[in-house]
Amino acid sequence: APKTCSSANQLLELQQRMSRSNNSARTTVLNQVLVHRSGSPAVKEYLQSLKDICKDQQERCSSGYRSLSPPNETMTILAHWSKDAYYAIVISKNGGIPTIINVMRAFLNTSDSDHEDFSPERAFGKRRNKAHSNASRFQACCARVLFALSNQSEGMKRTIVKEGGVDVILAAA
């Protein structure tokens, strides 16, 4: 079981052990320490939100209803978190990679005209720039998250490939 570092002495001892150990053991120890950082409940909540949205989107599409708007705000937050080693681990450990790929698939063949649009732009009658549609911005943001995660570790890279992430990214391009 992972141990937390409650004092400076424990942290110093952990750093010394890490410097004496090989890279894989160092990564394992570092991962165990990072798991105890405070933001993991928020990451889990955002990932669950994406899972729920993905399920709703799939149900709506199979029933012939209009598509939901892509969850751009949620994905933007995950894009910021995915650049941080700690959050990347939390995202990966909580099934974030398959969730992101599945939500990309769910919104892959939608255009802005397909969505029920509750955006401020629509409320004020503003036109959106067609070159940067809501759907394409969402797909690009998902791809950025997967790219950032792939840069964190070989294991995350393998998971992205195994889950079909490369194919989804190419289909979104």
Secondary structure, 3 states (H helix, E strand, C coil): CCCCCCCHHHHHHHHHHHHHCCHHHHHHHHHHHHCCCCCHHHHHHHHHHHHHHHHHHHHHHHHCCCECCCCHHHHHHHHHHCCCHHHHHHHHHCCHHHHHHHHHHHCCCCCHHHECCCCHHHHCCCCCCHHHCHHHHHHHHHHHHHHHHHCCCHHHHHHHHHCCHHHHHHHHC
